[in-house]
Amino acid sequence: MTNSNHTDKLVHAKSHPVVRINSKRFEQSPYAEKYIRENTLFGCYCNRFYPISLGGDVVEQYWKLRREVLLFDVPEKPLDIKGPDAVALLERVFSRNIGNLKTGRANYAIACTPQGGIQMDGVMIRLAEDHFWYVQANGEFESWLTAFSDGLDVAVSDPRSRVLQVQGPKSLDVLHAATGGQIPENFGYFHAGTFNFAGQAMLVTRTGWTGELGFEVYSNKTTDHLALWDHLIESGKPFGMLNAGLEVMGMRRVEAGILDYGTDIDKSMTPFDIGLGNFVNFDKPDFIGREALQKANKGQRLYGIRCATGVPRVGYEVLDGDQIVGVVKVGDWSPTLKLGIAYVLFAEHKTEQDSWLGKTLNLRGAPGEASAGERFEGVVVSLPFYDAQKKIPRGLEVADV
């Protein structure tokens, strides 16, 4: 999903009003007029503008997310895959089994290149036996799916859906209020369903990009977006819900160990490199990249690092003694852990017997950067930095914050 470290373009609302955006290249959010102001900072992801910052205290908003609830306008891009051969196409393209995904359920799925690199990651939603939505990360993926649909009876299209995320421990209270109590008790983590929001039927998933309890609302071509926004805001008032920019979400997603395509991961890495080998199912007879992945090094290169005396940033060098062994892909301050945290990509794979885990290494600001020469220690850890069993988003645990 989104992170300001890899935005294609940053624009301030004052110099780029909504009406001046070139809709042929970049798409402004249909919700933008509800929050746009002079200090709104936009980024671009999937050729869609989204609000990085709406102003205000980011740490204060972080605690609002952790303790109550926030509304986010996100630029995720769903793709529609429909037809008798929908499953056949998706089994061909994705590294995990798709045919066993139940209707009304979602899961995380990775598509690889023939060389085994990660082409795309995102969330697969099964709407019917022959109908799926794939919520892709940043980049172009519709033509990739279409290219591999040759000879199959399946259509790939853009449903023109925009996505809102409601995240935080009070998010399901907001969902119940917004739908008049339609949500069934068994609407669990990674479940999907269609519910009525003040007369508008909307697809909803129990998912999110924060590591908190939450849900996502997907619009469609007939949605009255401004009415939907107003209804959600009104429904969230009793629970203190506000809307926020995605810099808050970005801070929390690092703590939660959620990866971002284009920032942390790309085509140069295999699922094994980033610790996601369990999303590769070799029991499938064939899929793109299968042969390359069978031959690939199964060791891991991406880990977390905790720093008690500094905040690692993108591009920091990671040193073992005087040798550069890795680079920081994304870093931030963790208000919950009260220390600096980052994802580190190491140049060398390690085995379970000779792991990077637990090693104390040095981090150094990269030459030519403002941080050049800055140096502090960090300890390599597994991701996520806490809540490894995802009890918080599953609703099994309320964080004591």
N, C-alpha and C positions, 0 to 999 in steps of 0.2 A: 504494500500500500504506500502511503505517502510519507515523505520526510523532507524537510526543507534543505537537507544536504544535497539532494540530487534534482531539485526542481529545474525544469528547462528554462523557466523564465519567472522573474519576480516583478510584480507591478504594484504600484500604490494606486488606490482607488481615485485619489485626487487627480492624478495625471492620466489615468486610463478609465474614464467612466464606462459604465456598463454599455451604453449605447454605441461606443466607439470600438467595441471588440469585433474583430474579423471572424464572423461565424463560420467562414469557409475553412479556417485553419484551427481556430481555438473556440471552444464552446464555454460561454459563461453559464453559471448555475442558474436554474430557474428560481432558486431561493435567494439569490444574491441581494435583491432589493430589501430583503428583510433585515439584513445586517450590515450592508455596505455603508462605509463612512470614510472620512478623509484619512484616518489612520489604519484602515484595513489593508493588510498586506496579502496579496494573492500569489500563489504558485501555480504551476501548470503540470498536469499529470494526466496521461492518456489524452492529451490535447484538450483537457478540461481545466478551467480555472477553479481553484478552491481556496478558501481562506486559511492562510497560515496563521495569521494573527489578527485579532480584532481589538488589540490594545489591552491594557489591564495587566495585573500581576499574574504571571504564568504560574508561579508556585502556589498562589492562592487558588487559582483555577484547578491546579493539580489536586489539591486537597478537596476541592468541591467534587471532582471526579471520583476520588477514592472514598469519600464519605457520603456523598449524596447522588447527584446525577447531572450529566451534561448532554447537550444535543450538538452533534457535529454534522456539517454538510461535507460529505466526502466525495472524491472524484472516481471511486471504483467504477469499472465499466463492465456491466453484464453483457454476455453474448448469448444469443438464443440458438440452440441446436435441436432441430426437430425433424422427425421422419422415421420411417420403418428401420433405417439403418443408423439411427443416432448412436445406439450403443456400440455398433461395429466401428464407427468413426472414432468414438472416444476411447475405446479399447486400443485402437491403433495408435492414437496420439499420446495418451497418458501412461505413465509408468506404473500406476496402481490399478487394481481391478475397479471397474466402473459398473459393470452389469449387476453386481450384488448390492448396489446402493438402493435403498428402499425409497419409494415415492414418499415425499414429505420429509426427506432427510437431506443433509448436506455433508460434504466432507472436503478435506484439503487434498488437492491434486496437483502434481507436477508434470509438466510436459518437457521432454528432453530433445536435444538435437541428435542427429545420427551419430555424432561423436560423443554423446553422453553428457554434454553440458546442459545446464538448465535454460530452456527456452522461455518458460513462463511458469508462474505459480499462481494459485488462486483457489477459490472455493467453488465446488461443483454442487449444484442443487438439482435434485430430480423432482420435476413437477408432474410427470406422468410416465408411463412405460416408455414412450417414444419422444419425450420432451424434457430437455435439460436447460438450465442456465449455468454458464460458467462465468464467475465474477473474477475477471483477470486483473493482474497488477499492471504496472506501467509498461507501455510498449504496444507494438502492433501484433495482434494475434488472430484477428478474424481471417486474414488471408492465409495464415498458416493452417488453420482448420480447413478452410475451403480447398487448399491445395491437396490435402490428404483425403478429401472426400470423393476423389475421382472414382467413378464406378459404383458409388453408393447412392441410395435413395434417401438423401438427407439434405436439409437446408440450414445454412449458417447465416444468421442475420443479426443486426444491431436493433434491440428492442427499444432503444432510446430511453433507457431507464436511468434515473438519477437516484442516488442512495443517501439516506439519512441514517446516522447511528445515534442511538440513545444508550448511554453507557454510565454505569455506576450502580451501587447497591440498591438504589431506589428505582432503577430502570423498569423492572417488571411491574411495579406499582403504577408507573406512568402508562405502560402498555395496557394494563387492565382498565385504567381510567379512560384511555383513548379509544378503546374498543368496546366499552360498556360491559366489561367482564367476559368477553367471548373466549379468552385464552384458556384452553384446558389445562388441568393440573399437570398432565404428562407432556406439556410442551417443553421439552428438555433441550439441553445444549446441542447445537447443530441440528435442531429440528426446524422445519419450514412449514408455513401454512398461509392461507389467504384469510384476512380478517377485514371487517368493516370499520372504517375510520370516518365517522360522521357522514355516511352515505357513499364513501369511496372504498372500493375493494382493493386492498393492497397486499402484496406478497411480503411476508415478514420471516426473518430467520433469527434464531437465537445464536447470534455470532457477533463478532466485533474485533477491533484492532487495539484493544487496551489491556487485555488480561483481567478486565472487570466483568461483572455481571452485565449483560446488555443484549440489545437486539438491533437489527437493521430493517429499515423500511424501504422497499423498492417501488419507485413510481413506474408508470407506463405511459403510453402515448396519449391516453385520455385523462390523465391525472390533472386536477386543478392544484398545482403545486403550492400556490400561496395559501389556499384554503387548508391544505394538509398541514403546512407549517403552522398556521395560526391555531389549528386544532391541537397539534402536539404541544405547542407552547402553553396553551390554555390548560390542557390536561396535566402538564407538568408543574404548573404553578403551586399546587398544594404540597409538592414535594421539593420545592426550591429549585426546579430545573432552570438552567440558563443555557445559552448557546455559546460556544467557544471556538477558537481557531485550532488548527490541527497541531500547532507546536506543543500543546498540552498532551494530545494523543501521542505525539512522537516521543515525548519524555517517558510516558508510561509504557509504551510498547517495547522500549529497550529493556526496562526492568523485567517485562514479561517474556523476554526472549523471542519476540515476534520478528521474523525476518522481512526485509523490504527489498523487492526486486529492483535492481538498478543502484541501490545504495550498498547493501550488504552482500547480495548474491547476483550472479550474472552467468553468461554462457561459458565462462572460463572455469566454472566450478561444477562438479557433479553433486548429486544429492548426498553421496557419502562424504564428500569434503565438508559439507555444512551440517552433518549429523542427522540427516533426514533419509538415511538408507532404508528405514522401515516403510517409506512410501514408494519403494520399488518392489514390485511383485514379480519375481522371476518364474512363478508358476504360470504366468501368462505365456502362451506359445510365441507371441510376437508383439512388439511395440517399438516405436521409433527410439533408437538408442540402446536397445536391449543388449545387442552383441558387445557394444563398446562398454556398457556398464558391467557386464559380466567380467570383462578383462580389467576393469578399472581398479585402482588401489582403493580398498575398502576402509582405509584409515580416515580420521577426521582432521580437518585443518582449522575450522572455525570454533572459537571458544569465547567465553566471557572473561573479563579481567576486572578485578576490584582494586581501587586505588584510594588509600586512606588520606593521601596528602596532595592530591591533584585531580583534575578533571581531564581525562583523555579526550582528544578531539580527532576528527577525521584526518588521516594522513600521518598521525604520530607514528614514529618508528618504534618497534619493540625489539629490545636487545637482550641477548643472553651473554653476559660479559660485554665484550666489545663487538660481538657479531650481531648484525641485524637479522632477526629470524622471522619477523612478521610486521604487519601494519594494522593500524586501527581503522576499521571500516565505518564505525559510528560510535559516538560517545556522548555522555551526558552526566549531569549531577542527579543522583537518586535522593529525593527528599525522604523517602521511606528508610533507606539504608544509611543515609547521611554520609555518603561517600561517592567518589567518581566511579562510573562503570562504563564499560565499552565492549564491543565485539572486536576480537582480534583474528585476522586471517594469517595463519602461519604458512611459510613457504614449504615446510616439510611436514609430511604425514607422520604421525606417531602411532605406535601400537598400544594396546591396553597395558602391556608390560613396561613400556617406555613412554608414558603419556606426558603431555604438557601440563595436565591437571596438577594443581598444588605447587607448581614452580613459581618462585618469585623472580620477576623479570623487571628490567628497566624500560621506561617509556620516555621518548625524547621527541621534542618538537622538531618537525621536518625542516631541513635547510631551506631558506628562502621564505619561510612563513613567519608571522609575527611571533609565534611561539618557539622559534628556533633556539635551541640551547636549553630550553626548559626541560627538566628531567626529574622524574620521581618513580617510585616503585609500584608494582602491582602484582597481585596474586591471581594466577589463572584458575578459573572455576568453570563448572558446567553451566549451560543455559537451561532454563531461565535463572535469573538471580534469586528468585524465591517463588513459592507456590508451584513446584515442579509437577504436582498432580492436577493442576488446574482446578482446584477445589473452589476458588473464588468465582470464576466465570460459570462453573457448573452449578453454583448456588448452594454448595455443600459447606461453605465456610464464609463467615463474615469477618473481614480483616479487622484487626484491632488497631485502628488508626485514629 
